[in-house]
C-alpha cells in the first residue's frame, strides 16, 4: 500500500465514522474519549501493521478507492484490529 499523503491524513482525521469507531474501541480498553479526540490526528498516521507501512490514513485511502459508500464506517475497509493497533500506541 502506498504511503499516506497529507490529503489522506486530513481525510482520515476528519472521518467521523472512523473516530466514532475509535472511541468505541478505546472505551473497551478504558481509554477516555477525550484522549482519542485529542490524539486522533496523530493516531491516523501511526503504523497499524508489522510491515510498518500501513496506517489508518493509508488504509482509508485505499478503501476509498476500492469500496463504495462510507469506508470509515465499514469494518471490512478499515478493520477494528487496525484501529486497535493505533490505539495501542497510546499505552506504549
C-alpha positions as CSV (number, residue, x, y, z in Angstrom):
1,X,0.0,0.0,0.0
2,X,1.3,3.5,-0.8
3,X,2.3,5.8,2.0
4,X,-0.4,8.3,3.1
5,X,-0.3,11.7,1.6
6,X,-1.1,14.9,3.5
7,X,-4.6,14.8,1.9
8,X,-5.0,11.2,3.1
9,X,-4.0,12.2,6.6
10,X,-6.5,15.1,6.6
11,X,-9.3,12.9,5.2
12,X,-8.7,10.2,7.8
13,X,-8.5,12.8,10.7
14,X,-11.8,14.3,9.6
15,X,-13.6,10.9,9.1
16,X,-16.3,10.9,11.9
17,X,-17.2,7.3,11.3
18,X,-13.6,6.2,12.0
19,X,-13.4,8.5,15.0
20,X,-16.7,7.0,16.4
21,X,-15.3,3.5,15.9
22,X,-12.0,4.5,17.6
23,X,-13.9,6.0,20.6
24,X,-15.9,2.7,20.9
25,X,-12.8,0.5,20.8
26,X,-11.0,2.9,23.2
27,X,-13.8,2.6,25.7
28,X,-13.3,-1.2,25.7
29,X,-9.7,-0.6,26.7
30,X,-10.5,2.0,29.3
31,X,-9.2,4.9,27.3
32,X,-11.1,8.1,27.7
33,X,-12.8,9.5,24.6
34,X,-11.2,12.9,25.2
35,X,-7.8,11.4,24.8
36,X,-8.8,9.8,21.5
37,X,-10.2,13.1,20.2
38,X,-7.0,15.0,21.3
39,X,-4.6,12.4,19.7
40,X,-6.7,11.4,16.6
41,X,-4.8,13.4,14.0
42,X,-1.6,11.6,15.2
43,X,-3.3,8.2,15.6
44,X,-4.3,8.1,11.9
45,X,-0.6,8.3,11.0
46,X,1.0,5.6,13.1
47,X,1.7,2.1,11.7
48,X,-1.0,-0.4,12.2
49,X,0.8,-3.5,10.7
50,X,4.0,-5.3,11.3
51,X,5.3,-4.1,8.0
52,X,5.1,-0.5,9.3
53,X,3.8,0.8,6.0
54,X,0.1,0.7,6.7
55,X,-1.6,3.5,8.7
56,X,-5.2,4.2,9.2
57,X,-4.9,7.1,6.7
58,X,-3.3,4.9,4.0
59,X,-5.8,2.1,4.6
60,X,-8.7,4.5,4.4
61,X,-7.2,6.0,1.1
62,X,-7.1,2.5,-0.4
63,X,-10.6,1.7,0.9
64,X,-12.0,5.0,-0.5
65,X,-10.7,4.0,-3.9
66,X,-12.0,0.4,-3.6
67,X,-15.3,0.4,-1.7
68,X,-18.5,2.4,-2.3
69,X,-20.3,4.1,0.5
70,X,-18.6,5.2,3.7
71,X,-15.4,3.2,4.1
72,X,-14.7,4.7,7.5
73,X,-17.9,3.0,8.7
74,X,-17.1,-0.3,7.0
75,X,-15.2,-2.6,9.3
76,X,-14.0,-4.6,6.3
77,X,-12.4,-1.5,4.8
78,X,-10.5,-0.2,7.9
79,X,-10.6,-3.1,10.4
80,X,-11.1,-2.9,14.2
81,X,-7.7,-4.6,14.5
82,X,-6.1,-1.8,12.6
83,X,-7.8,0.9,14.8
84,X,-6.9,-1.1,17.9
85,X,-3.2,-1.2,16.8
86,X,-3.2,2.6,16.5
87,X,-4.8,2.9,20.0
88,X,-2.2,0.5,21.5
89,X,0.5,3.1,20.8
90,X,-1.2,5.3,23.5
91,X,-0.1,2.7,26.1
92,X,3.4,2.1,24.7
